[in-house]
Amino acid sequence: MLIIPAIDLKDGDCVRLKQGVMEDATIFSKKPGDMALHWLNQGARRLHLVDLNGALAGKPKNEPTIREIVQAINGQIPIQLGGGIRDLDTIERYLDGGISYMIIGTAAIKIPGFLHDACYAFPGQIMVGLDAKEGKVAVDGWSKITGHDVVDLAKKFEDYGIEAIIYTDIGRDGMLSGLNTQATSDLARQLTVPVIASGGITNIEDVHKLCEIESEGIIGAITGRAIYEGSLDFKEAQVLADILSVGNTAS
C-alpha cells in the first residue's frame, strides 16, 4: 500500500484547496522542489502532482515548476501528474521529461477518443482521475458535476488499457473529514484495474481503514492537507501501511 504525498501547484506554489475551490488555497511552500525532496526523504515511494491552474485552463500552466520537481527527484521515485492534460503532445513532452504516469481527468470524458488514443500510444503510463460527488463525476477542476455514474465510466475506461484509476471524493477532499472507504471499496470491487484512493485522509486511523480494504484492489492513497498540517505523520503512515500490507498478504 502506497501512501502518496500530493503536491498541488497553483501559480508555482505548493498549495492545498478545500473541495477544489481555487480561491480557498492554503500555501504550504514557495519551493515545491524542496517539498518534493522532503517527502522523498520521509520515505515516499511515489509523488502525486497536480497542475491546478492547468486543470482550469485546459492546458499546462505550471510546467517550469514541474520540471524543477522532476530535476530534484532525479528519477529516484515515480511521479504521477494530472491537470490540464488534453492532448497527446503534452503527454509525450511530460513523459520524455521524466514524469512516470500521466493522469487524464476531464479530457477522458469531454474529448471522445482521446483516452483510448493515449492508452494506445503510451501503454502502462496512463491513469484516469475520476472525481466524484455522490457517485456522479465532476469535470473542469471540479467546477461542474456531470450526469455520468463513476462506476459506469470506470468500467468503460478500464477496457482501454489504463494503468489505474485515481478516485477522489470531492465532498471530502481537503476537509480532513476522513476517507470515504465505502465508496472507494465499492468502486474497486467492480474493476480489474487497481484503484488509488484520494480525498479526506485525516489521521493514522484512516490508514488502518484503508489497509482493511486493500484486498479489494486498492494499491495506494493520496494525501495532502493532513500531512502538511500535521494531523497525519507521513513517515509513520507509510511504515504502518507496509506492516499491515504484509499482514494482509500473509492472511
N, C-alpha and C positions, 0 to 999 in steps of 0.2 A: 504493500500500500504506500503510494507516494503522497507525501504532504507537499504541496507545490505552492511556494510563495508567489503572490501576484505583484507585479509592478505595473500599475496603471499610469499611463502617461498623458498628461494634459499640459500643453504649452512648454514641453521639455522638463516638467517636474514630475516627481513620483507622488501621486495623489490617491485618495480613495473617495468614492462617491457614496451617497446614500440613495439606494434604489435607482441608480443611473442618472440622477439629476446633476447636470454639469455645473449648475450654479451652486450646488451644495458639495463643493470639493474641499477636502482637507489635505493640505500639502504636508507630506511626511519627509520629503528630501528634495533638495535642489540639485542633487548629484545622483541620478539613477544608476550610473555605472558603479559608484561606490556602494549603493544599496544592493545591487546585484552581487557584488563580491561579499558583502556582509552575509547574505543568505547562503552563498556557496560555502563560506567558512563555518556557517552554523550547521552544515550537513545537508543542504538542499541537493537533490539529485535531478531536479528539473526546475526551470523557471517559466512563469506564465506572464507574457507581456500583452498589454492591450493599448493600442493607439486610440485613445478616447476621442480626440479631435477627428481622427480619421474615420471612426465609426459614424460620426455625424456628417462628415463631409463626403463620405463615399470614396475617399482616396487617401493615401498616406499623408500624414501631417507631422509625424514625429520621427521621421526616418533618420536624421542625424543622431538623435538621442539613442535610437535603437542600435545604430552602428556602434556607438560608444559602449553600450552594454555588451554587444557581441564581442567587441575587442577586449573588454575587461574580463569576460568569462573565458575567452580564448579556447573554446572547444572543450572545456572540462566537463560540462554537463549539457544536455539538450535544452534548447529554448523553443517554446511554442509561442506563436504570435497571432493575434487577431486584431481587427479594427480597420475597416476601410479596404478590405481585400475584395476587389471587384473584377479583376482581370488576370489572365494568365501571365502577362508580362511582369506584373507586380509580384506574383508568387515566385516566378523564376528569379527575379532580382533578389528577393529576400533569401531564398534558399541558397543561391550562389554566394550570398553574403554571410552565410553561417547560421541562419535560422534552421532548426531541425524539422519543425512542424508548422504548417500554416492552418489557421482556423478560419473557416468561412461561415459567416452567420447570415446576415441579411441577404447577401447575394445568392445564397443557396435557394432562397425562396423566391426572390424577385427577378432573377435573371435565368430564364429557362435554359437548361443545358450546361450552365457554367460549372456546377459542381461535378457533373458527370465528366466533363472535359478535363477538369482539374485532376480528378482521381486517375483518369487515364494517362495524363501527361506526367503526373508526379506520384506514382504509386507508393503507398506506405507513408506519405508525408502530409496527407490532407485530413484534417479533423473538421467536424461540424460543431458550431456552437449553437445550441438550442436554448434560448432564453424564454422562460415561460412564466405566466401568471395565471393561476387557477387552471392549469392544463392547456392554455392557449399560448401560442408562440408570439413573441414580440420581435419587432424589427426596428431598423433605423435608430440604433443606440437606445433601444427600449422605449422610444417615444411613441410607437404605435403598436397596439395589440391587434393581431390578425385573428381570423376565424379558424386557423389551422390547428388541429389537435397535435400535441407534441409527440405522442406515440405513433400516430399515423405517419407523420413526416419522418421520424427516426427510422421506422421500418423501411420506408421508401429509400432513404439515403444510404442505409447500410448495404443495400443491393448494388450501389455504385462502387463500392470498394473503399469506403472511408476507413481511416485508421482507428478512430474513436469518436465518441460524442461527448461534448462538454455540456452538461446540463446545469443551468442556473435557475434557481427560483428567485425571480427578481423582486418578489414581495419580501424576501428576507435579506437580499444582498446588501452588505454594508450596514445592516441594522443590529448585528450582534444578537440575533433572536433565536439562534440555534438552527442546525441543519434540518432540512425537510427530508428526513431519511425515508419516509414512507413513499413520497413521490419519486425519489431517486431510485429506490428499490423496485417500485412498480415498473418504472421505465426499463431499468436494466434487465429485469426478468424476461422482458418481451423481445430482447435483442440478442444477437450473436456477437456484435462488436462491443468492446469494453466501453464503460461509461466513467467519466471523470466528474465528480460532484463539485458544485460551486455554489456559493451563496449562503451565508448565515452561520458558518462555523464560529463558535464563540469561545470555547474552552476545551480542556482536555477530555471532558465527558463526551463532547461531540465526536472526538477521535475514537473513543470507545464505541459509541453507537455506529460510527461509520464502519469500523472493522467488523462489527457484528453482521453487516450486510455485504461484506466484501465478496463472499461466495456467489452473490447474485450476478457478479460481473463488473464490479466497481474496482478500478485499479488505482484511483487516487482522488485527492480532493484539493481544490484550490482555496487558499486562504489569504485574506488581505488585511482588513481593518483589525482583526483580532491580534495578529502578530505585530502590527505596528503600534497598537495602543496597549499591548501587554496583557490582555486577558488570556492569551494563549502563548506559551513559550514554544517557539518553533522547534528548537532542538529537542526538547522533551517530547513534543508531539511526534516527531519522526522516529525517535527511539522507541516510543510506545507502539507506534504503528508497526514497526519492524517486529517487535516482540509478539504482538497479537497476530500478525500475519503468519509468523512461524507456527504459532499455536493453531491457527485455522487450518494451515496446511497439514499439520500433524494429525488433526482430528478428522 
